[in-house]
Every structure is written in structure tokens, then in C-alpha cells.
């Protein structure tokens, strides 16, 4: 029973956040099956990334907090989420709106966050579930929203150069935000909440503003 309760506690925040972003889609499009598939892909992505992170750590590549934040965490995680979104969704699924990119981005990120959360809580215990929900899980969702927004813009864009620019932004912007998030946690050891809480408010504002814009009809 404890294991079941732990798994539920680990998965509940991600499912709640994904449901929230899915239901905010103002366009009538039935993409639930694709969203579930993308969520599962994100969850499976945890295992190869953990192996790569362990290898980088063992080889002494991640020698500074900057490398840990922007290469070991943000670089690997955001690149592979972006890579899989591009080759499993962007190239094969026609978006009805920019917002669908947000749903797919949130889905793959929250799949990743769910599997990561299950592993972490199994190692540390259910007492950390609330803190994990408020920080790592929600931050992954927001990085995914930002990535998905730019991917949605790329697919809807009218010219090839615009598509390329949007796709570059879809990788760079969430990677930078993710790197800054991890850098704060790695370098600020005292009164970290004074910095991370305003940063999370900024993330929510930025992601929700992209979400609102994505639901607006393009001229």
C-alpha cells in the first residue's frame, strides 16, 4: 500500500498540470491519444538520460555548477525532449493551432517529470512529495509549455526561415530557463527560497503568457 500511495503522490501533480494545460486548449481538436503517447515517451526518456548523466559525472566532465546546470541537467534533458518532439510530433502531426504545441511540450516534460519523481520519492520517501510537486514537477511543466509554444509557432509559420528561427528558440529558451533554475538550486545554499520563489513566479507568468498568446487567433 505504501508503494501505491507513493506512486500516486508522484504522478498526481503531473497529471493535474497536464489536465490543466490540455483543457485550456480553446480549439476543438481531439489529440488526447497523441498526448498520452507523448507523455509515455517522456517517461521512458528518463532512463537513457540518467545513464548519460551518470557517465558525465563519472568521467569528471561536470566539474562546475555551471556545467551541472546547463549541460548535465538542462542541456541533456531539454535537448532530448526537443529532439523527440521534433521527430515524433512536429514532423508527423499537423497542428490546428499553436496551442497544440504547448500541450505536446507539457506532455513530454511531465512524462519525464513523473518518472523522475517516482524514482526520487522511492529513494527518499513520500515526505518530499509536496516540495517535488511545487518545484521540479511544475518547473518541468513550464519548460515544456515554453518549448511547445515555440514549436507550435514553428509549424504554423508561413516561411522556412521563420520556422527555423522558432525551432531554434524552442530549444534555446527552455534550456536557458532550466539552466538558470538548476544553477540557483546548486549555488544558493542559504535562503534559497528568496531567489527560487520569485523565479518560479516569473516562470509561471512567462509560460502562462505564452499559453494565452497561443490561444489567440493568428492574423
C-alpha positions in Angstrom: 0.0 0.0 0.0 2.9 2.4 0.8 4.3 1.8 -2.7 0.9 2.5 -4.3 0.5 5.7 -2.2 4.0 6.8 -3.2 3.4 6.3 -6.9 0.0 8.1 -6.7 1.8 11.0 -4.9 4.5 11.1 -7.6 2.1 11.0 -10.5 -0.7 13.2 -9.3 0.9 16.6 -9.7 2.0 15.9 -13.3 -1.5 14.5 -14.3 -3.1 17.6 -12.7 -0.9 20.0 -14.5 -1.2 18.2 -17.8 -5.0 18.2 -17.5 -4.9 21.9 -16.8 -2.9 22.7 -19.9 -4.9 20.2 -22.0 -8.2 21.7 -21.0 -7.1 25.3 -21.7 -7.0 24.4 -25.5 -9.7 26.7 -26.9 -9.6 24.9 -30.3 -11.7 21.9 -30.9 -9.1 19.2 -31.7 -9.0 15.6 -30.4 -5.4 15.0 -29.6 -5.7 13.0 -26.4 -4.3 9.8 -27.8 -1.2 11.6 -29.1 -0.8 13.4 -25.8 -0.9 10.2 -23.8 1.7 8.7 -26.3 3.9 11.7 -25.8 3.6 11.5 -22.0 4.8 7.9 -22.2 7.7 8.8 -24.4 8.7 11.5 -21.9 8.6 9.0 -19.1 10.8 6.5 -20.9 13.3 9.2 -21.7 14.3 9.3 -18.0 16.4 6.2 -18.2 18.8 7.0 -21.0 19.3 10.5 -19.6 20.1 9.1 -16.2 22.7 6.9 -17.8 24.2 9.8 -19.7 24.2 12.0 -16.6 26.0 9.3 -14.6 28.6 8.9 -17.4 29.3 12.6 -17.5 29.6 12.6 -13.7 31.9 9.6 -13.6 34.2 11.0 -16.4 34.6 14.2 -14.4 33.0 16.4 -17.2 30.6 18.2 -14.8 33.3 20.0 -12.8 31.4 23.2 -12.0 27.9 24.1 -11.0 27.5 25.8 -14.4 28.3 22.6 -16.2 26.0 20.7 -13.9 23.2 23.1 -14.5 23.5 23.9 -18.2 25.0 20.6 -19.6 24.3 17.8 -17.1 20.7 18.8 -16.3 19.2 21.4 -18.7 21.3 20.5 -21.7 20.6 16.8 -21.8 17.0 17.0 -20.7 15.8 19.8 -22.8 17.7 18.7 -25.9 16.3 15.1 -25.8 12.8 16.3 -25.1 13.1 18.8 -28.0 14.6 16.1 -30.3 11.8 13.6 -29.6 9.1 16.3 -30.0 10.6 17.2 -33.4 10.9 13.6 -34.7 7.7 12.1 -33.2 5.3 15.0 -33.3 6.4 18.0 -35.3 7.3 16.1 -38.4 4.2 13.8 -38.4 1.3 15.7 -36.7 -0.5 18.7 -38.2 -1.3 21.3 -35.6 -4.6 23.0 -35.7 -3.2 25.9 -33.6 0.0 27.0 -31.9 -1.5 25.9 -28.6 -1.3 22.2 -29.5 2.5 22.6 -29.4 2.1 23.7 -25.8 0.1 20.6 -24.9 2.7 18.3 -26.5 5.5 20.1 -24.8 3.9 19.9 -21.4 3.1 16.3 -22.0 6.6 15.1 -22.8 8.0 17.2 -20.0 5.5 16.0 -17.4 6.0 12.4 -18.5 9.7 12.9 -17.8 9.0 14.6 -14.5 6.6 11.8 -13.4 9.1 9.0 -13.9 11.9 11.1 -12.3 9.5 11.9 -9.4 8.7 8.2 -8.9 12.4 7.3 -8.8 13.2 10.2 -6.4 10.4 9.5 -4.0 11.2 5.8 -3.9 14.7 6.7 -2.8 13.8 9.5 -0.3 10.2 8.9 0.8 6.8 10.4 0.4 7.6 13.3 2.8 9.2 15.1 -0.1 6.2 14.8 -2.4 4.8 18.4 -1.8 8.2 20.0 -2.4 8.8 18.0 -5.5 5.3 19.0 -6.8 5.9 22.7 -6.2 9.4 22.9 -7.7 10.7 20.1 -10.0 7.4 18.9 -11.4 5.9 22.3 -12.0 9.1 23.7 -13.4 9.4 20.8 -15.9 5.8 21.6 -17.0 6.6 25.2 -17.5 9.8 24.5 -19.5 7.6 22.2 -21.7 5.0 24.8 -22.2 7.6 27.3 -23.4 9.2 24.7 -25.7 5.8 23.7 -27.1 4.8 27.3 -27.7 7.8 27.9 -30.0 7.3 24.6 -31.7 3.7 25.4 -32.3 4.8 28.8 -33.8 7.3 27.0 -36.0 4.7 24.6 -37.5 2.2 27.4 -38.1 4.9 29.8 -39.5 4.5 30.8 -43.2 8.1 30.8 -44.3 11.0 28.4 -43.9 13.3 31.0 -42.2 10.6 31.7 -39.6 10.2 28.0 -39.0 13.9 27.7 -38.4 14.0 30.7 -36.0 11.1 29.4 -34.0 12.6 25.9 -33.8 15.9 27.4 -32.5 14.0 29.3 -29.9 12.1 26.2 -28.9 15.3 24.6 -27.8 17.3 27.6 -26.5 14.7 29.4 -24.4 13.6 26.4 -22.2 17.3 25.3 -22.0 18.3 28.7 -20.6 15.4 28.9 -18.2 16.1 25.3 -17.0 19.8 26.0 -16.6 19.1 29.1 -14.5 16.6 27.2 -12.3 19.2 24.5 -11.6 22.0 27.0 -11.1 20.0 28.7 -8.4 19.5 25.4 -6.6 23.1 24.4 -6.9 24.8 27.7 -5.9 22.4 29.4 -3.5 22.8 27.4 -0.3 21.3 29.9 2.2 17.9 31.4 1.9 17.4 29.7 -1.5 13.6 30.4 -1.3 14.2 34.1 -1.5 15.5 33.6 -5.1 13.8 30.4 -6.3 10.3 31.6 -5.4 10.4 34.8 -7.4 12.0 32.8 -10.2 9.1 30.3 -10.2 6.6 33.2 -10.2 8.4 34.5 -13.3 8.3 31.1 -14.9 4.6 30.8 -14.3 4.0 34.3 -15.7 6.1 33.7 -18.8 4.6 30.3 -19.5 1.0 31.4 -19.0 1.5 34.5 -21.1 2.8 32.2 -24.0 -0.2 30.0 -23.3 -2.6 32.9 -23.6 -0.9 34.1 -26.8 -1.0 30.7 -28.3 -4.8 30.5 -28.0 -5.2 33.8 -29.8 -6.1 33.6 -33.5 -3.2 34.5 -35.7 -3.7 37.4 -38.1 
